Amino acid sequence: MTTPSAPGHDGAARDIYLDHAATTAVHPDVLAAMLPYFTTGAGNPSSVHHRGQAARQGLESARRAVARALGCRSREVVFTGGGSEADNLAIKGVAHAHRAAGHATSHLISLPIEHHAVGHSLDRLEREGFAVTYVPVDQHGLARIEDIERAIRPDTCLITVMYANNEVGTIQPVAEIGALAHRHGILFHTDAVQAGGSLPINVDALNVDLLSLSAHKFYGPKGVGVLYVRSGVALDPLLDGGGQEHSVRAGTENVPGIVGLAAALTRAYANLDVERPRVMALRDRLIRGVQERIPGAYLQGHPTQRLPNNAAFLIAGVSGEDLLLRLDLAGICASSGSACNSGSTAPSHVLTACGAPPDLARGSLRLTLGAENTEDDVDYTVATLAEIVADLRARRPLPAAEPAALAAP
């Protein structure tokens, strides 16, 4: 299968993918590992016959591989239908189990910049009578430990803070937050979907009790994820049914997808020491180029504590929608923020929480690099983006004053 190309800045056909935070292509080695479980190994892993047992072996081998990558026991690995389900299971599962244990009130702590899988789960819990406190973040999207500690109450049952933000790339001090939670006897969950495969993930080093991952963020298949659940943590399941996944997640397991997830995660961490610095160098080249060539382009997220592949900007005087359409015509796939917000005209809740003015927030652009990107891709993107911004500003000038909150690095 080939991807259609678009005419590029220099007249040549280009197809540059800079939306790896939204999804990644399945790596050929991962696909090869999956294929047998669509055919000869396609039995139900709960069946006793030889095809069922072949599927069971693939499932449990994948579970052990994921456990090795996370530094946990295989019985602490629960496979889900993706990162969103893993977040829902962790947050609702802990809250409902806390209430079922006889606690009169239950309180949770989070950030206003979380992925909607976390934020909407918390919204639902609030409608059910649970209390939620959102700790503010600074202009870079970074939370302060002391603010989280001040939010703790005697009935706090869970703190959920993402490892790294999916829009602006800021990395939170997860290990310190987890240590704080444990000092107060509180469970700690992190949505590590964006960090999986690109940042170190050891559940003990991070002090987490629950951790969510999604395969399609690290060159695995869509529709399959992981929830790490530390031994002893009580969870109420979301789904009623059979006893699959330690009776926490009912439903016949997606064995090909699970095998693919394990293969992709193993491959990502085997190559991390080489791939991470390579992508970071491309990211820094991209950020430097955009800031040098485009006046009024403001880097979003923390300047140093950010994902290796994330370059997020607010560009004054243009709209993000116009940028994406023009970039796509030039053969560049990009995003204006989370792919889960596609179609929304409202400013991102992440940018709003970071204090971005609404008019400027509409000029958001997220460029996220990956395995296939090169220096030539970066240079072409910078040159093309500079031309597009200049043309859009000339055609429809918008206020481009520099907000004081964004002027400082």
C-alpha positions in Angstrom: 0.0 0.0 0.0 1.3 3.4 -0.9 0.5 6.9 0.5 -0.4 9.6 -2.0 2.1 12.3 -2.3 1.5 16.0 -2.7 3.6 18.6 -4.7 6.1 20.1 -2.4 7.8 23.5 -1.8 10.5 22.8 -4.4 8.1 21.2 -6.9 9.0 17.6 -6.0 6.5 15.1 -4.6 6.6 15.1 -0.8 5.0 13.1 1.9 6.3 14.2 5.3 4.6 12.8 8.4 4.9 15.0 11.5 1.9 13.8 13.4 3.4 10.9 15.4 1.8 12.0 18.6 -1.6 11.2 17.0 -0.5 7.7 15.7 2.4 5.8 14.2 2.6 3.3 11.4 2.9 -0.4 12.4 6.6 -1.4 12.0 7.1 -4.3 9.6 8.8 -6.4 12.3 5.7 -5.8 14.5 3.3 -6.8 11.7 5.4 -10.0 11.1 5.0 -11.0 14.8 1.2 -10.4 14.6 0.4 -12.3 11.4 0.4 -15.9 12.6 -2.2 -15.0 15.2 -4.6 -14.0 12.5 -4.3 -17.5 10.9 -2.8 -20.7 12.4 -2.7 -19.2 15.9 -6.2 -17.7 15.7 -7.8 -19.8 18.5 -9.6 -18.3 21.5 -7.0 -18.2 24.3 -9.6 -19.5 26.7 -10.1 -22.7 24.7 -8.5 -26.0 25.8 -7.7 -27.4 22.3 -4.3 -26.9 20.6 -5.2 -23.8 18.6 -6.6 -22.2 21.7 -3.5 -23.1 23.7 -1.3 -21.7 20.9 -3.1 -18.4 21.2 -2.7 -18.6 25.0 1.0 -19.1 24.7 1.2 -16.0 22.4 -0.8 -14.0 24.9 1.2 -14.9 27.9 4.5 -14.5 26.1 3.4 -11.0 25.2 2.4 -10.3 28.8 5.9 -11.4 30.0 7.6 -9.1 27.4 5.5 -6.1 28.5 6.3 -6.9 32.2 10.0 -6.9 31.4 9.7 -3.5 29.6 7.9 -2.0 32.6 9.9 -3.7 35.4 6.9 -5.4 36.9 5.3 -8.9 37.4 3.4 -10.4 34.5 0.3 -10.7 36.7 0.3 -6.9 37.0 -0.2 -6.4 33.3 -3.8 -6.0 32.1 -4.5 -5.7 28.3 -7.1 -3.3 27.2 -8.7 -1.9 24.0 -6.4 1.1 24.1 -5.1 4.0 26.2 -8.5 5.6 26.7 -9.9 2.4 28.1 -6.8 1.9 30.4 -7.3 5.4 31.8 -11.0 4.8 32.3 -10.4 1.5 34.1 -7.7 3.0 36.3 -9.6 6.1 37.4 -13.2 4.8 37.6 -12.0 1.4 38.9 -10.1 2.9 41.9 -12.8 5.4 42.7 -15.6 2.8 42.6 -13.6 0.3 44.6 -12.9 3.0 47.2 -16.6 3.7 47.5 -17.4 0.0 47.6 -15.0 -0.4 50.5 -17.4 1.7 52.6 -15.8 5.2 52.5 -18.4 7.9 52.9 -16.6 10.3 50.5 -13.9 9.9 47.9 -11.7 12.6 46.4 -9.4 12.6 43.4 -6.6 15.0 42.3 -5.6 15.7 38.7 -4.4 18.5 36.3 -6.5 20.6 33.9 -4.3 19.6 31.0 -4.9 15.9 31.0 -6.1 13.9 28.0 -9.9 13.8 27.6 -9.8 10.1 28.5 -8.8 11.2 32.0 -10.7 14.5 32.1 -14.0 13.1 31.0 -13.6 10.1 33.3 -13.3 12.6 36.2 -16.3 14.5 34.9 -18.4 11.4 35.1 -17.2 10.6 38.6 -18.1 14.2 39.7 -21.6 13.6 38.3 -21.7 10.4 40.5 -20.9 12.4 43.6 -17.1 12.0 43.8 -15.0 15.1 44.5 -12.2 16.2 42.1 -9.5 18.9 42.6 -7.6 20.2 39.5 -4.2 21.6 40.4 -3.2 24.5 38.2 -0.1 24.4 35.9 2.3 27.2 34.9 2.6 28.7 31.5 4.7 25.7 30.4 2.1 23.2 31.5 4.2 22.1 34.5 2.6 21.3 37.9 4.3 22.1 41.2 4.6 19.3 43.9 3.7 21.7 46.7 0.4 22.6 44.9 -0.5 18.9 44.6 0.3 18.3 48.3 -1.9 21.2 49.3 -4.8 19.6 47.4 -4.6 16.4 49.4 -7.5 15.6 51.7 -8.1 12.8 54.2 -10.5 11.1 51.7 -8.2 11.4 48.7 -8.1 8.0 47.1 -6.2 8.7 43.8 -3.8 11.2 42.2 -3.8 11.0 38.4 -1.2 13.0 36.5 0.0 12.4 33.0 3.7 11.5 32.4 4.0 13.8 29.3 1.4 16.1 27.7 0.1 15.0 24.3 -0.2 18.6 23.0 2.7 20.7 24.3 5.0 17.8 25.3 5.8 18.9 28.8 7.1 16.1 31.1 5.8 16.1 34.6 7.8 15.2 37.7 6.0 11.8 37.9 8.4 10.1 40.3 8.2 12.9 42.8 4.4 13.0 42.6 4.3 9.3 43.1 6.6 9.5 46.1 4.3 12.3 47.5 1.2 10.2 47.0 2.7 7.2 48.7 3.8 9.2 51.7 0.2 10.1 52.2 -1.1 6.5 51.5 -2.7 7.5 48.2 -2.7 5.6 45.0 -1.0 7.2 42.0 -1.9 6.7 38.3 -0.1 8.2 35.3 -1.3 8.3 31.7 2.0 7.4 30.0 0.5 7.1 26.5 2.7 9.8 25.0 5.8 8.7 26.9 5.6 5.0 25.9 8.5 4.0 23.8 10.2 7.4 24.0 10.8 8.0 27.8 12.1 5.5 30.3 9.3 3.6 32.0 10.0 1.6 35.1 7.0 1.4 37.4 9.1 1.3 40.6 11.4 4.1 39.6 8.3 6.2 38.7 6.5 5.3 42.0 3.3 4.5 40.1 0.5 2.1 41.1 -1.3 2.3 37.8 0.1 3.2 34.3 -1.6 3.4 30.9 -0.1 2.7 27.5 -1.4 2.5 23.9 0.4 0.5 21.2 -0.3 2.8 18.3 1.9 5.5 19.8 5.1 3.4 19.5 4.7 1.7 16.1 2.2 -1.0 17.2 -1.4 -1.6 16.1 -4.4 0.6 17.0 -7.1 -0.7 19.4 -4.9 -2.3 22.0 -3.4 -0.9 25.2 -2.0 -1.8 28.6 -2.9 -0.9 32.2 -0.2 -1.8 34.7 -1.9 -2.5 38.1 0.3 -2.9 41.1 -0.4 -6.0 43.1 -2.9 -5.3 45.9 -4.6 -2.4 44.1 -8.4 -2.9 44.1 -10.2 -2.1 40.9 -13.9 -2.4 40.0 -14.0 -3.6 36.4 -15.7 -1.5 33.7 -17.0 -4.5 31.8 -19.1 -7.4 33.0 -18.5 -10.7 31.4 -15.9 -13.5 31.6 -12.9 -13.8 33.8 -10.3 -12.7 31.3 -7.4 -10.4 32.3 -7.4 -11.5 36.0 -11.2 -10.8 36.0 -10.5 -7.0 35.6 -11.2 -6.7 31.8 -13.8 -9.0 30.4 -13.9 -10.0 26.8 -11.9 -12.4 24.5 -8.4 -11.0 24.2 -7.2 -9.4 21.0 -4.2 -11.7 20.7 -2.7 -10.4 17.4 -2.9 -6.8 18.7 -1.5 -7.8 22.1 1.4 -9.7 20.4 2.0 -6.6 18.3 2.0 -4.3 21.3 4.6 -6.4 23.1 6.8 -6.6 20.0 6.5 -2.8 19.4 7.3 -2.0 23.1 10.2 -4.3 23.2 11.6 -2.9 19.9 11.2 0.7 21.1 13.1 0.2 24.3 15.8 -1.9 22.6 16.5 1.1 20.2 15.8 3.9 22.7 19.5 4.9 23.3 20.0 5.5 19.6 16.6 6.7 18.5 15.9 9.2 21.3 19.0 11.4 20.8 18.5 11.3 17.0 14.9 12.5 17.2 15.8 15.1 19.9 18.4 16.6 17.5 15.7 16.8 14.8 13.3 18.4 17.2 15.8 21.0 18.3 16.6 21.8 14.6 12.9 22.2 13.9 12.3 24.5 16.9 15.4 26.6 16.1 14.4 26.9 12.4 10.8 27.9 13.1 11.8 30.5 15.7 14.5 32.0 13.4 12.4 32.1 10.3 8.9 33.0 11.6 8.5 36.1 13.8 5.7 35.6 16.4 6.1 31.9 16.6 6.1 30.9 20.3 7.2 27.5 21.6 4.7 25.9 23.8 5.4 23.5 26.7 8.5 23.4 28.8 11.7 24.5 27.0 13.7 21.6 28.2 11.4 19.1 30.1 9.6 18.0 27.0 9.1 14.9 24.9 12.0 14.1 22.5 9.8 14.5 19.4 7.5 17.3 20.3 7.6 20.9 18.8 4.4 22.8 19.6 3.9 26.4 18.6 1.5 29.3 18.8 1.9 31.3 15.7 0.4 34.8 15.8 -1.6 36.2 13.0 -2.8 32.9 11.5 -5.3 30.2 12.3 -4.3 26.6 13.0 -6.9 25.3 10.5 -5.5 27.4 7.7 -2.0 26.2 8.6 -2.9 22.5 8.5 -4.7 22.8 5.1 -1.8 24.6 3.5 0.8 22.3 5.0 -1.2 19.3 3.8 -1.3 20.7 0.2 2.5 20.9 0.5 2.8 17.3 1.5 3.2 17.8 5.3 1.0 16.0 7.8 0.7 18.0 11.0 -1.8 18.8 13.8 -3.1 21.8 15.7 -3.1 19.8 18.9 -4.6 16.5 20.1 -6.1 14.4 17.4 -9.0 13.7 19.8 -10.0 17.4 19.5 -10.3 17.2 15.7 -13.2 19.3 14.4 -13.4 21.6 17.5 -13.1 25.3 16.9 -12.7 26.2 20.6 -9.1 26.8 21.9 -7.5 23.7 23.4 -8.2 23.1 27.1 -4.4 22.5 27.5 -3.5 25.9 26.0 -6.2 27.6 28.0 -4.9 26.1 31.2 -1.4 27.3 30.4 -2.7 30.9 30.0 -2.6 31.3 26.2 -4.8 34.1 25.0 -7.8 32.7 23.0 -7.0 34.5 19.8 -3.4 33.3 19.8 -4.4 29.8 20.9 -6.3 29.4 17.6 -2.9 29.6 15.8 -1.6 26.4 17.4 0.6 24.0 15.5 2.0 20.7 16.8 4.8 19.0 14.8 5.8 15.6 16.2 8.7 13.7 14.7 9.3 10.0 14.3 11.5 7.2 13.0 11.2 8.0 9.3 11.9 11.8 9.6 15.2 13.3 8.4 17.0 16.6 8.5 15.8 17.3 5.0 12.2 16.8 6.2 12.8 19.4 8.9 14.5 21.9 6.6 11.7 21.6 4.0 9.1 22.0 6.7 10.6 25.1 8.1 11.0 26.7 4.7 7.4 25.8 3.7 5.9 26.9 7.0 7.6 30.2 6.8 6.2 30.9 3.3 2.7 29.8 4.3 2.7 32.0 7.4 3.9 35.0 5.4 1.2 34.4 2.8 -1.6 33.9 5.3 -0.6 37.0 7.2 -0.5 39.1 4.0 -3.9 37.8 2.9 -5.8 38.1 6.2 -3.8 40.0 8.8 -4.8 39.3 12.3 -3.6 40.9 15.6 0.0 39.7 16.2 1.0 41.5 19.3 3.4 39.6 21.6 1.6 38.6 24.8 3.7 39.3 27.8 3.1 35.8 29.2 4.7 34.2 26.1 7.6 36.6 25.6 9.8 34.9 28.2 11.6 31.6 27.4 
